[in-house]
Amino acid sequence: MLTTLAMLMGLSASPVVAAATGGGEVDVELALAVDVSRSMDYEEVRIQRQGYVEALSHPEFINAVKGGLIGRIAITYYEWAGEVDPASVIDWQVIETAQDAAAFAEKLAARPVATQRRTSISAAISYGATSIISNNYRGIRQVIDVSGDGPNNIGVPVQPVRDKAVEAGIVINGLAIMLRPSGTSGGLDRYYSDCVAGGPGSFVLPVHDIGDFAIAVRRKLVMEVSNVMPDRGPYPGIQRIAAEPKADCMSGERQWQEFLDR
């Protein structure tokens, strides 16, 4: 675990904010990693932010938390593009009641909406994994929830970072934002399934319309807190067929190099 932590800290493009002084046992340690790259316009990023605020305040989410074995979770939130934005980080907080969830949602709603250049999913995963490993909580499960609208195109390749996080016992789920073509063969949801998501029971949910974002986020959070798989969807991990062709996990890097060459 210490070796994996050291490697993930070395791969992270941004320093991890010191963990909160609280701690204790929780059902899940959940890190929400949210893409704010400039391939989405300001209005889409704003709607995405509002989707998380609404999902965290929704009774379905609160009921899922209360229905856990311990009845409490630890959660953190941060935004990323070419790197993690330290100013966007909302540090680890326990959610046990509707009031706890509302307080966390209020912190998120108060953050200014901003976008950044490029897309480094590897930085988002390494930051989340390091933050999970180094915090003071002991979760039955540890989950990084990555939302994004394109493939990794800067920094360390995403697949080895994903593999190191999974090796540390962390599950990575994905929300593939498919509002416009991403240039990935087979679609962004397949890329996220093959290159980003990992760990027992991991899954990827697609979003094709920004108006559906709040529902998709709420559905994903409830599944992650409740530890249930989606009843249907394109690529729940346990339903993958071994003979299916794998996505090109370096497609984003190749696209960017072709752009620079032109």
C-alpha positions in Angstrom: 0.0 0.0 0.0 2.8 2.4 0.9 4.6 1.6 -2.4 1.4 2.2 -4.4 0.8 5.5 -2.5 4.3 6.7 -3.3 3.9 5.9 -7.0 0.5 7.6 -7.2 1.8 10.7 -5.5 4.7 10.8 -8.0 2.2 10.5 -10.9 -0.1 13.2 -9.6 0.3 16.5 -11.3 -1.2 18.4 -8.3 -0.4 18.2 -4.6 -3.0 16.5 -2.5 -4.6 18.8 0.1 -4.1 17.6 3.6 -6.7 15.2 4.8 -9.4 16.3 7.2 -8.7 15.8 10.9 -11.8 13.6 11.3 -11.9 9.9 10.6 -13.5 6.6 11.6 -15.3 3.8 9.9 -17.6 4.4 6.9 -19.4 2.4 4.3 -17.5 4.0 1.4 -14.8 6.6 0.8 -16.1 8.3 -2.3 -14.0 10.7 -4.4 -15.9 12.7 -7.0 -13.5 13.7 -9.9 -15.3 16.1 -12.2 -14.1 17.1 -15.7 -14.1 20.9 -16.4 -12.0 20.8 -19.6 -12.8 23.4 -22.3 -14.3 20.9 -24.7 -17.4 21.7 -22.7 -18.8 25.2 -22.9 -19.5 27.3 -19.8 -23.2 26.5 -19.7 -22.6 22.7 -19.9 -20.1 23.0 -17.0 -22.6 25.0 -15.0 -25.3 22.4 -15.6 -22.9 19.6 -14.7 -22.1 21.4 -11.4 -25.8 21.8 -10.7 -26.4 18.2 -11.4 -24.0 17.2 -8.6 -25.5 19.7 -6.2 -29.0 18.3 -6.9 -27.9 14.7 -6.7 -26.1 15.2 -3.3 -29.3 16.8 -1.9 -31.7 14.2 -3.3 -33.7 11.9 -0.9 -32.6 8.8 -2.9 -28.9 9.6 -2.2 -29.6 10.2 1.5 -31.6 7.0 1.8 -28.8 5.1 0.1 -26.3 6.5 2.7 -28.6 5.6 5.6 -29.2 2.1 4.2 -25.5 1.1 4.5 -24.1 -1.3 7.0 -22.6 1.6 9.0 -24.9 4.3 7.7 -22.3 6.9 6.9 -19.9 7.7 4.1 -16.9 10.0 3.6 -16.9 12.1 0.5 -14.6 14.6 -1.3 -15.0 16.5 -4.6 -12.5 18.1 -7.0 -12.4 19.3 -10.6 -9.8 18.5 -13.2 -8.8 19.1 -16.8 -5.1 19.1 -17.7 -4.4 18.8 -13.9 -6.4 18.9 -10.7 -7.4 22.4 -9.7 -6.5 22.7 -6.0 -8.9 25.6 -5.5 -11.8 23.3 -6.5 -11.2 20.7 -3.8 -13.8 20.2 -1.1 -12.1 18.2 1.6 -13.3 14.9 3.0 -16.5 15.2 5.0 -18.7 12.6 6.6 -22.3 12.4 5.3 -24.7 10.7 7.7 -27.8 12.9 7.6 -29.7 15.0 5.1 -28.2 18.1 6.9 -24.6 16.7 6.3 -25.4 16.3 2.6 -27.0 19.7 2.3 -23.9 21.3 3.9 -21.6 19.6 1.4 -23.9 20.5 -1.5 -23.9 24.2 -0.3 -20.1 24.2 -0.3 -20.1 22.9 -3.9 -22.8 25.4 -5.1 -20.7 28.2 -3.7 -17.6 27.4 -5.8 -17.1 29.6 -8.9 -17.5 27.8 -12.2 -14.3 27.7 -14.3 -12.8 25.7 -17.1 -9.2 24.6 -17.9 -7.2 23.3 -20.8 -6.5 19.7 -21.9 -7.6 16.4 -20.3 -5.6 14.3 -17.9 -7.7 11.5 -16.5 -4.5 10.0 -15.1 -4.0 13.1 -12.9 -7.6 12.9 -11.7 -7.2 9.2 -10.8 -3.8 9.5 -9.1 -5.0 12.5 -7.1 -8.1 10.7 -6.0 -6.3 7.5 -5.1 -3.6 9.3 -3.1 -6.3 11.3 -1.3 -8.2 8.1 -0.4 -5.1 6.2 0.8 -3.8 9.1 2.9 -7.1 10.2 4.6 -8.1 9.2 8.1 -11.2 7.2 7.2 -11.6 3.4 7.0 -14.1 2.5 4.3 -15.5 -0.9 3.6 -15.2 0.2 0.0 -13.1 2.9 -1.7 -14.4 4.5 -4.9 -13.2 7.1 -7.4 -16.1 8.5 -9.5 -14.7 10.0 -12.7 -16.9 12.1 -15.1 -15.4 13.2 -18.4 -16.1 14.1 -22.0 -12.9 13.0 -23.7 -9.9 10.7 -23.6 -6.6 11.3 -21.7 -4.4 13.6 -23.8 -1.7 14.9 -21.5 0.4 13.6 -18.6 1.0 10.0 -17.7 -1.0 7.4 -19.8 -4.3 6.6 -18.0 -4.2 2.8 -18.1 -1.1 2.2 -15.8 -2.4 4.8 -13.3 -5.8 3.1 -13.3 -4.2 -0.3 -12.8 -2.1 1.0 -9.8 -5.3 2.4 -8.2 -7.1 -0.8 -8.6 -4.1 -2.7 -7.2 -4.5 -0.6 -4.1 -8.1 -1.8 -3.7 -9.9 1.2 -5.2 -12.8 0.8 -7.6 -13.1 3.4 -10.4 -16.4 4.1 -12.0 -17.1 6.4 -15.0 -19.6 8.8 -16.3 -19.0 9.3 -20.0 -20.3 12.7 -21.1 -21.1 12.1 -24.8 -22.6 15.4 -25.9 -20.4 15.5 -29.0 -18.0 13.1 -30.8 -14.8 12.4 -28.8 -12.8 10.8 -31.6 -12.4 7.5 -29.7 -13.0 4.3 -31.6 -16.2 2.7 -30.5 -17.3 5.7 -28.4 -16.2 7.3 -25.2 -18.2 4.9 -23.1 -16.2 2.0 -24.4 -13.0 4.0 -23.9 -14.0 4.6 -20.3 -14.9 1.0 -19.8 -11.6 -0.3 -21.1 -9.2 2.3 -20.0 -10.6 4.2 -17.0 -13.0 2.1 -15.0 -11.7 -0.8 -13.0 -12.1 -2.9 -9.9 -14.8 -5.4 -8.7 -18.2 -4.3 -9.9 -17.0 -1.2 -11.7 -19.3 0.4 -14.3 -19.6 3.2 -16.8 -22.8 5.2 -17.5 -23.2 7.4 -20.6 -24.8 10.8 -20.8 -26.0 11.8 -24.3 -28.0 14.9 -23.4 -26.9 17.5 -20.8 -30.5 17.7 -19.6 -30.2 14.1 -18.4 -27.0 14.8 -16.4 -28.6 15.3 -12.9 -30.5 12.0 -13.2 -27.4 10.2 -14.4 -25.3 11.6 -11.5 -27.9 10.7 -8.9 -28.2 7.2 -10.3 -24.5 6.7 -10.2 -24.1 8.0 -6.7 -26.9 5.8 -5.4 -25.3 2.8 -7.0 -21.9 3.6 -5.6 -23.2 4.2 -2.1 -25.4 1.1 -2.2 -22.8 -1.1 -4.0 -25.1 -2.3 -6.7 -24.5 -2.7 -10.4 -26.6 -1.0 -13.1 -29.5 -3.2 -14.3 -28.7 -2.3 -17.8 -26.3 -0.1 -19.7 -23.5 -0.3 -22.3 -20.6 -1.6 -20.3 -21.1 -2.8 -16.8 -17.7 -4.5 -16.1 -19.0 -7.9 -15.1 -20.9 -8.3 -18.4 -17.9 -7.6 -20.8 -17.2 -10.3 -23.4 -13.5 -11.3 -23.5 -13.5 -11.5 -27.3 -14.7 -7.8 -27.7 -12.0 -5.6 -29.2 -10.4 -3.3 -26.6 -10.4 0.5 -27.0 -7.2 2.3 -27.8 -6.1 3.7 -24.5 -3.6 6.1 -26.2 -6.1 7.5 -28.6 -6.3 10.9 -27.0 -2.5 11.3 -27.0 -2.4 10.3 -30.7 -5.2 12.8 -31.5 -3.2 15.6 -29.8 0.0 14.7 -31.5 -1.8 14.7 -34.9 -3.2 18.1 -34.1 0.3 19.4 -33.2 1.7 17.9 -36.4 -0.9 19.6 -38.5 
